[in-house]
Amino acid sequence: MRKVTEMIQPLPPFLQEKMAEQKEKILTAPCIQEFLQKEQLTASQINDNFLVLQQYYEEKKEIEAKGKLTHFPGYVPVLVWQEGHALVEYQLSEQEKRRQKQEKEQSYMNCLYLPRSLQTVSLEQVNFKGNKSKLFPKILHMIEALDERQGNYVPGLYLYGEFGVGKTFMMAALCNELAKKHISSLLINLSMFISELKEKMGTPEYRSYSQHILQKMKTVSVLVMDDIGMESMSDWVRDDILMPVLQYRMQEEKTTCFTSNLSPQKLEEHFADTRTSTNHLKAKRLMERILFLADPFLVEDKNNRQVSRK
């Protein structure tokens, strides 16, 4: 009986030549040469491990062409020498590391009833010109004080001013900077939240929904109530929504910020007058909690929303 090796026909010369050229191309590639020089492989070791070297080479070329591995997206091949053999291992790519880091940071910054784009705003994008230049050190101080986590109470900011001067934008930048330090925050448009509560009232989901959001507003490390004073005021909003949240945050000394088109005085007037009654005492008590939690700052600037539309 003939041996198997005797039955195998040699490759045609042109195929042998083509394979030799391909092998030479792979072995002289910079990514392979770097590995061979580092590990000082012999000719025998190179031949024994050539298929692994070829796999690594082809995967590197695929990343160059497509930007990722089809079968292992988010990872990059790494060629290693282990116990006398070449192996291809896979590690997270730098791009994937950045993506996961950003995703983790964004999980600390919750944004409700506001554009999703605010979740990527940074302080570098804020125009701290004019009187807003005085806000920059205040915001930096807040970030540093909260990051130190020494248990001391860190007051928030009550930013008020005309439409479009950047109040919400600055608060979003603050929340995103805190997210980088793994400090949780909630930026919520109050008037939209109240409208949503009213729409859900009487539905099966109302109780669980309202309790979930209100509990989050009470306990989150940093709360930003956006556009306070724009909601339609009622005894229910003032006494059953706002007061419990602000009372809790005042007692627990939790950092709380606000944005509004109304000055503190005008906001108190807004709280006093509801559709059914006028109660200056309850309005004053609510305002006292806001002023305990946050320092007022008048933001003056042109309406950037109008400028951006031109």
GIQUIKA-V726476 format. One record per backbone hydrogen bond with DSSP energy under -1.0 kcal/mol. NH is the residue of the N-H (numbers start at 1). CO is the residue of the C=O. E is the energy in kcal/mol with one decimal. If there is no record, write none. Layout:
# GIQUIKA-V726476
NH	CO	E
NH	CO	E
This chain:
# GIQUIKA-V726476
8	4	-1.2
16	12	-2.2
17	13	-2.5
18	14	-1.8
19	15	-2.6
20	16	-2.1
21	17	-2.1
22	18	-2.2
23	19	-2.5
24	20	-2.4
25	21	-2.4
26	22	-2.2
27	23	-2.7
28	24	-1.7
33	29	-3.0
34	30	-2.4
36	32	-2.7
37	33	-2.6
38	34	-1.7
39	35	-2.5
40	36	-1.4
41	36	-1.0
46	42	-2.3
47	43	-2.2
48	44	-2.4
49	45	-1.5
50	47	-1.1
53	49	-2.0
54	50	-2.8
55	51	-2.1
56	52	-2.4
57	53	-2.5
58	54	-2.7
59	55	-2.1
60	56	-2.2
61	57	-2.0
62	58	-1.9
63	59	-1.9
64	60	-1.9
65	61	-2.0
66	62	-3.1
67	63	-2.1
75	72	-1.6
76	91	-3.0
78	89	-3.0
80	87	-2.8
82	85	-3.2
85	82	-1.1
87	80	-2.8
89	78	-3.1
91	76	-2.4
93	74	-2.4
97	93	-2.5
98	94	-2.3
99	95	-2.2
100	96	-2.8
101	97	-2.2
102	98	-2.6
103	99	-2.5
104	100	-2.3
105	101	-2.4
106	102	-2.6
107	103	-1.1
108	105	-1.6
110	185	-2.4
112	187	-2.5
118	115	-1.5
119	116	-2.2
120	117	-1.5
125	122	-1.4
126	123	-1.3
128	126	-1.2
129	127	-1.5
132	129	-1.5
133	130	-1.5
134	131	-1.3
135	132	-1.2
139	135	-2.6
140	136	-2.4
141	137	-2.3
142	138	-2.1
143	139	-2.3
144	140	-2.6
145	141	-2.9
146	142	-2.6
147	143	-2.2
148	144	-1.7
156	293	-3.3
158	295	-2.6
159	258	-2.8
160	297	-2.1
161	260	-1.5
170	166	-2.2
171	167	-1.8
172	168	-2.4
173	169	-2.1
174	170	-2.2
175	171	-2.4
176	172	-2.3
177	173	-2.0
178	174	-2.1
179	175	-2.0
180	176	-1.3
181	178	-1.1
182	179	-1.9
183	178	-2.2
185	108	-2.8
186	222	-2.2
187	110	-3.1
188	224	-2.5
189	112	-1.9
190	226	-2.3
193	189	-2.1
194	190	-2.7
195	191	-2.1
196	192	-2.1
197	193	-2.3
198	194	-2.3
199	195	-2.0
200	196	-2.0
201	197	-1.1
203	200	-2.5
206	203	-1.3
209	205	-2.6
210	206	-3.0
211	207	-2.3
212	208	-2.1
213	209	-2.3
214	210	-2.6
215	211	-2.2
216	212	-1.8
217	213	-2.5
218	214	-1.8
219	215	-2.2
220	216	-2.3
222	184	-1.2
223	255	-1.8
224	186	-3.0
225	257	-2.7
226	188	-3.0
228	259	-2.0
230	227	-1.8
238	234	-2.5
239	235	-3.1
240	236	-2.1
242	237	-2.7
243	238	-1.8
245	241	-1.2
246	242	-2.7
247	243	-2.9
248	244	-2.0
249	245	-2.3
250	246	-2.2
251	247	-2.4
252	248	-2.6
254	249	-2.5
257	223	-3.3
258	157	-2.8
259	225	-2.1
260	159	-2.2
267	263	-2.7
268	264	-2.0
269	265	-1.7
270	266	-2.0
271	267	-2.2
272	268	-1.6
273	269	-1.6
274	277	-2.8
279	272	-2.2
283	279	-1.6
284	280	-2.5
285	281	-2.3
286	282	-2.0
287	283	-2.3
288	284	-2.2
289	285	-1.3
290	286	-1.6
291	287	-2.5
292	288	-1.4
293	289	-2.0
294	290	-2.1
295	156	-2.2
297	158	-2.7
299	160	-3.0
304	164	-2.9
304	302	-1.1
307	303	-1.6
308	304	-2.3
